[in-house]
Amino acid sequence: MRIETLRDADAVAQAAAAIVAAHARTAVRSGASFVLAVSGGRTPWPMLRALAREQVPWQGTHVVQVDERVAPLQHADRNLTVLRESLLALVPLRAEQVHAMPVESTDLDAAAANYGQELSKIAGSPPVLDLVHLGLGSDGHTASLVPRDPVLDVTDADVALTGVYQGRRRMTLTYPILNRSRHILWVVTGGEKATMLARLLAGDPSIPAGRVNPAEALILADRAAAGHIGLSPR
């Protein structure tokens, strides 16, 4: 696992967007499609807006969700709502290139299985995602892999459901598919993440984030988040 420290959250967002765009161009130049998985939360908003301004071969790109809250369509709690506003409404992606988690379903277990099958159609069987963007919670969670939830122990499905966390159930990618991905891009900003970032770098398996494969992972962190590490920003 590599880490780069930048001066502030804006610099992290710009750097993250440039990295995603570069991976997309490389994949599409090679004749493949590019499958990007995006996490929820507030941290990725600036990155998504910056990505909309990058030179990305959108015609060969698919966007999937890392996690989603179980809430009605267009609800403010939905990650998809922000994803649409920050990125999807600003770039020339066709409807079939955007793969939203089907959390409005009345049968959420079947919906999770169906989403796994949808990923297989665009990313192989088993699906291998090109780049997964992850964030880091102040409690050590990533995606919607949250502390003490049974979802942490799912090994036979790429998509699963959590219990109630911060008022909502979630649908999330699980460790098997995250750990098969070609690249992981962690975007970590804010001083409240400093303790958990140090534990992530140490490979601490007692926090959910620490169980993600570090082999092809890059962390972009701002100065505040890297406060316990002692790295100087570039």
Secondary structure, DSSP 8 states (H G I E B T S, - for coil): -EEEEESSHHHHHHHHHHHHHHHHHHHHHTT--EEEEE--SSTHHHHHHHHTTS---GGGEEEEESEEES--TT-TT-HHHHHHHHTGGGS---GGGEE---TT-S-HHHHHHHHHHHHHHHHTTTT--SEEEE---TTS-BTTB-TT-GGGG--S-SEEE---BTTB-EEEE-HHHHTT-SEEEEEE-SGGGHHHHHHHHTT-TTSGGGGS--TTEEEEEETTTTTTTT----
